[in-house]
Amino acid sequence: MSEHTDLRHIMGVGIAITRGSAASLSFGYSMLLLTMSRNLLTKLKEFSIHQFIPVDSHIQFHKIVACTALFFSIVHTVGHIVNFYHVTTQPVEHLRCLTSEMNFPSDKKPGIDFWLFQTLT
């Protein structure tokens, strides 16, 4: 009998959604900062790269990146909701991969309130 104590088996597709959108958010938020950096924009205008990159429309690009970051924030939140659903529907024995220090005092399966408000995350 094989137990699915692997994080990917427990979380399902939610783990891929959450991690992929988190990577996109990391890139997007760094782009948000860079598009409004006056010093960086001034330095880019000194080089010939400004012929290929529209440095003067940085505010419009900043707005596009912000909308993209909002989209991936929503996708990231949905991924966490899917993860919480998968965790709350698993048997307690399968949840050992989440943390080795987690001990449940009884056979009662913890609900979503436990995972949302009583864990470190």
QUICOR-V135298 format. One record per residue. N is the residue number from 1. SS is DSSP state (H for helix, E for strand, - for the rest). Layout:
((N SS) (N SS))
This chain:
((1 -) (2 -) (3 -) (4 -) (5 -) (6 -) (7 H) (8 H) (9 H) (10 H) (11 H) (12 -) (13 H) (14 H) (15 H) (16 H) (17 H) (18 H) (19 H) (20 H) (21 H) (22 H) (23 H) (24 H) (25 H) (26 H) (27 H) (28 H) (29 H) (30 H) (31 H) (32 H) (33 H) (34 H) (35 H) (36 -) (37 -) (38 H) (39 H) (40 H) (41 H) (42 H) (43 H) (44 H) (45 H) (46 H) (47 -) (48 H) (49 H) (50 H) (51 H) (52 -) (53 -) (54 -) (55 H) (56 H) (57 H) (58 H) (59 H) (60 H) (61 H) (62 H) (63 H) (64 H) (65 H) (66 H) (67 H) (68 H) (69 H) (70 H) (71 H) (72 H) (73 H) (74 H) (75 H) (76 H) (77 H) (78 H) (79 H) (80 H) (81 H) (82 H) (83 H) (84 H) (85 H) (86 H) (87 H) (88 H) (89 -) (90 -) (91 -) (92 H) (93 H) (94 H) (95 H) (96 H) (97 H) (98 -) (99 -) (100 -) (101 -) (102 -) (103 -) (104 -) (105 -) (106 -) (107 -) (108 -) (109 -) (110 -) (111 -) (112 H) (113 H) (114 H) (115 H) (116 H) (117 H) (118 -) (119 -) (120 -) (121 -))
